[in-house]
Amino acid sequence: MALVLLVVGANAYILVREDGNSTSEIADVPAAEVAIVPGALVEPNGRMSPMLADRVKQAARLWHSGKVGKILVSGDHQSWSYDEPDTMRKALVADGVPPRDVFEDHAGFDTWATMVRARSIFDVRNAVVVTNGFHMPRALFLAEEAGIHATGLSADFHQWGFQGDKSAVREVLSRVKAIADVTLDTPAMAGPKIPIQTADGRESWGPAPPPGTPPAGSPGR
């Protein structure tokens, strides 16, 4: 019973607190210094999963609208052959976002790490978080707890069906973890500061992968 109450309480707290802090319309988003795009699955062939592709597409649209000046892509770079930030950055540049305006965080291993590092490494103070609707309440909660004034722009250009249901169920437990991360102040990886207001995004890009690296390793720049 105590466990059930913990899960229900954590979910209710985050959902009620973040209700009304996001929109699906770019016109309704207040201007901010940066869009934060949390990572998601990259397929073995180097293609973004549909959910991640929607996030990146929406972030590019937001930049082109002039509502943000920079984009921070944050995700898992667990090996040379798996690199979410590089994959997102290449898609944004291909969509017309200048390389200098795209920053990469290669240690955004979860949403809490993404937000903590956005504040501590990149000096982000206000942002638009671009993610899928099921993920948005937790992402905004963690951004604000990390010290970022955040609003949300949802990125759902598709109906997710079973995958959406599965993700929504997983979010129930992820919100409990979010409360724990905030309460325990779970540390994120440290690193040199790259202030997003004054730096060139290319300063944050990792080194090129070795020759022969599979597509998800983002061969070439």
C-alpha positions in Angstrom: 0.0 0.0 0.0 2.8 2.4 0.9 4.4 1.8 -2.5 1.2 2.4 -4.3 0.7 5.7 -2.4 4.3 6.7 -3.3 3.7 6.1 -7.0 0.4 7.8 -7.1 1.6 10.8 -5.0 4.7 11.3 -7.2 2.7 11.2 -10.4 0.0 13.5 -9.1 2.5 16.0 -7.8 4.4 16.3 -11.1 1.3 16.3 -13.3 -0.5 18.9 -11.3 2.5 21.1 -10.9 3.3 21.2 -14.6 -0.3 21.3 -15.9 -0.6 24.2 -18.4 3.1 24.8 -18.8 3.4 23.5 -22.3 1.8 23.9 -25.7 1.8 22.2 -29.1 1.8 25.6 -30.9 5.0 27.4 -31.7 3.1 30.7 -31.8 2.2 30.3 -28.1 5.7 29.6 -26.9 7.5 32.5 -25.2 10.9 33.5 -26.6 13.8 31.8 -24.8 17.6 31.6 -25.2 17.6 27.9 -26.1 15.6 24.9 -27.0 16.6 21.8 -25.0 16.0 18.5 -26.9 16.3 15.4 -24.7 17.6 12.3 -26.5 15.8 9.1 -27.4 16.5 5.9 -29.4 18.7 5.9 -32.5 18.3 2.8 -34.6 21.3 0.6 -35.5 21.2 1.9 -39.1 21.7 5.5 -37.8 18.2 6.7 -38.2 16.4 8.5 -35.4 13.4 6.7 -33.9 10.1 8.4 -34.9 9.7 9.9 -31.4 13.2 11.4 -31.6 12.7 12.6 -35.2 9.6 14.5 -34.1 11.5 16.2 -31.3 14.2 17.3 -33.7 11.8 18.4 -36.4 9.9 20.5 -33.9 13.1 22.1 -32.5 14.2 23.1 -36.0 10.8 24.7 -36.6 11.1 26.5 -33.3 14.6 27.9 -34.3 13.4 28.9 -37.7 10.5 30.8 -36.1 13.0 33.0 -34.2 11.7 32.0 -30.8 15.0 30.6 -29.7 18.6 31.4 -30.8 20.3 28.1 -29.9 19.4 24.4 -29.7 21.0 22.1 -27.1 20.7 18.4 -28.0 21.4 16.1 -25.1 21.5 12.3 -25.0 23.5 9.1 -24.7 26.8 8.6 -26.4 27.6 5.3 -24.8 30.0 4.2 -27.5 31.4 5.2 -30.9 28.6 3.2 -32.5 25.8 4.9 -30.6 25.6 8.6 -30.5 22.3 10.4 -30.0 23.6 14.0 -29.8 25.6 13.8 -33.1 22.7 12.2 -34.9 20.3 14.9 -33.7 22.8 17.7 -34.6 23.3 16.4 -38.1 19.6 16.4 -38.7 19.2 20.0 -37.4 22.1 21.2 -39.6 20.6 19.5 -42.6 17.4 21.3 -41.8 19.1 24.7 -42.1 20.1 25.4 -38.4 23.6 26.9 -38.5 26.3 24.7 -36.9 27.3 27.4 -34.5 23.8 27.4 -33.0 23.7 23.7 -32.2 25.2 22.5 -28.9 25.8 18.9 -28.0 25.7 17.3 -24.5 27.1 13.8 -24.7 26.4 13.0 -21.1 22.6 13.4 -21.0 22.2 9.9 -19.8 18.7 10.6 -18.4 16.4 13.6 -18.2 17.8 14.7 -14.8 21.4 14.7 -16.1 20.3 16.6 -19.2 18.8 19.4 -17.2 21.5 19.6 -14.5 24.2 19.8 -17.2 22.2 22.3 -19.2 22.3 24.6 -16.2 25.8 23.8 -14.8 27.8 23.2 -18.0 26.0 25.3 -20.6 24.7 28.0 -18.2 21.1 27.7 -19.5 18.8 29.9 -17.5 15.6 29.9 -19.6 14.6 27.4 -22.2 11.9 25.7 -24.2 11.9 22.0 -23.7 11.0 20.1 -26.8 9.8 16.6 -26.3 6.9 14.2 -26.7 3.7 14.9 -24.7 4.0 11.8 -22.4 7.5 12.9 -21.3 6.8 16.6 -21.0 5.6 17.0 -17.4 8.6 15.1 -16.0 11.0 17.0 -18.3 9.6 20.4 -17.2 9.7 19.4 -13.5 13.3 18.4 -13.7 14.3 21.5 -15.7 12.8 23.8 -13.1 14.3 21.8 -10.2 17.7 22.1 -11.9 17.3 25.9 -11.9 16.0 26.6 -15.4 12.9 28.6 -16.2 11.2 26.3 -18.7 8.2 26.1 -20.9 7.4 23.2 -23.1 6.7 22.6 -26.8 5.3 19.2 -27.5 6.5 17.3 -30.5 3.9 14.7 -31.5 3.4 14.6 -35.3 2.3 10.9 -35.2 0.0 8.7 -33.3 2.2 6.3 -31.3 -0.2 3.4 -30.7 1.3 0.6 -28.7 4.6 2.4 -28.4 2.9 5.4 -26.9 1.0 3.3 -24.4 4.2 1.6 -23.4 6.0 4.9 -22.9 3.1 6.3 -20.9 3.3 3.3 -18.5 7.0 3.6 -18.2 6.6 7.3 -17.3 4.6 6.4 -14.2 7.7 4.9 -12.6 10.0 7.5 -14.2 8.2 10.2 -12.3 9.0 8.4 -9.1 12.6 8.3 -10.1 12.4 12.1 -10.9 11.3 12.8 -7.3 14.1 10.7 -6.0 16.8 12.4 -8.2 15.7 15.8 -7.0 15.4 14.8 -3.4 18.8 13.1 -3.4 20.4 15.6 -5.8 21.7 12.8 -7.9 25.0 14.0 -9.4 25.5 14.4 -13.2 28.8 14.2 -15.0 30.9 17.3 -14.6 33.0 19.0 -17.4 34.3 22.2 -18.8 31.8 25.1 -19.0 30.5 26.0 -22.5 28.2 29.1 -21.9 25.5 28.9 -24.5 25.1 32.6 -24.7 28.6 33.3 -25.9 30.2 30.1 -27.2 30.1 28.6 -30.7 28.1 25.3 -30.7 30.9 23.5 -32.5 33.0 23.8 -29.3 30.7 21.2 -27.7 30.9 18.7 -30.5 32.8 15.5 -29.8 35.7 14.2 -31.8 35.0 12.5 -35.1 34.6 8.7 -34.7 37.2 6.3 -36.0 37.0 5.2 -39.7 34.5 2.4 -40.2 32.2 3.4 -37.3 28.6 2.2 -38.0 26.0 4.9 -39.0 24.7 5.6 -35.5 28.2 6.8 -34.7 27.8 9.8 -36.9 30.7 9.3 -39.3 31.9 12.7 -40.5 30.6 16.1 -39.6 
